[in-house]
Amino acid sequence: MPYTIKLTDDFKTKALKCFKRHPDVYERYKKTMVILEDNPFHPSLRLHKLQGKKSDYHSVSITMSYRMIIEFIITDKEIIPMDIGTHDEVY
């Protein structure tokens, strides 16, 4: 796998809360993580850099309604998920 995903305890807590509120998202999340690890530039992820107060981060789409905010360190090939939820919850 070309990239390493590092899950922090904070993200794990946020993800568990998200999956309790939105259990239908879990299967799509798992698929997104596999694609993200293999090729973060895959078109289905719609990877893009954020602006404003979150300009240090990127966003990927889990579904049309759900997003994941990530710290994307290209030089070290690391991806650190920071937040997960609906568009309004993470922005």
N, C-alpha and C positions, 0 to 999 in steps of 0.2 A: 504494500500500500504506500503510495507516494506521500501522504500527509498523516500526521498523528493528531488525533482528537484527544484533548486533555479535559476531562470533566472535573470541575471543582465541586466541593461540597455545597457551595452556594447554588450552583446551577442544578445539581441533583435535587435539592430541596424545591427549587422553582419548578423543575420538570415534574416532580411528583404532584405538586399542587395543581399544575396545569392538567395533568392526566386525570386527576380526580374530578376536576371541573369539566373536562372535555375528553372523556375516555375514547371517543371515536378517532382522536388524533394520534394515538399511540402507534398504531401500525404504520401510518404514513411517516411518523417521526423516525421509526427504525429504518425505513427505506431511505429517507433523507440522509440519515447519518452514514449509511453505507456509500451512497453516492458522494457525499461530502468528503469522506475519507479517501475515496478513489479519485475523484475529480471535482474539486470545488468550483470549477468553472463550467460544469455541466449546465446547459441552458435551462433545464427544468428547475434548477435551484434559484434562478434569477438573482444571483449574487450581485450586490451593489454596495458601494461605500455610502455610509450615512453622512448627513450634514448636521450642522449646529452643534449642540452640546454632546452629541454622540458621534462626532466626526472621527474618533479614533477607531470606530467599529464598522463592521459590515453587517448586512442582513441577508438571510437566505429564506426562501419561501418553503414552508412545509406543505401548505395547501394555499388556495387563493385567500383564505381568511387568517391563516396562522403563520407566524414568522418566528425566526430564531435570530437573535443578535449574537454575533460572534466577534472575537478578536482574531484576526487573520494575520499570522506572522509568516510571510512568504519566505523569508530568508532561512528560517529554521524549520519550515514546512510543518508548522503547528497551527492548530485551530482550537481555540478555547471558547466554547459556548458560554455566553454571559446571561442570556434571558430567553424565555420562550413564552409564547402566548398569542392572543389575537393581535391584530394590527394595533388596536387602541391600547392594549395592555402593555405592549413593549415599546411604543413610541412616546 
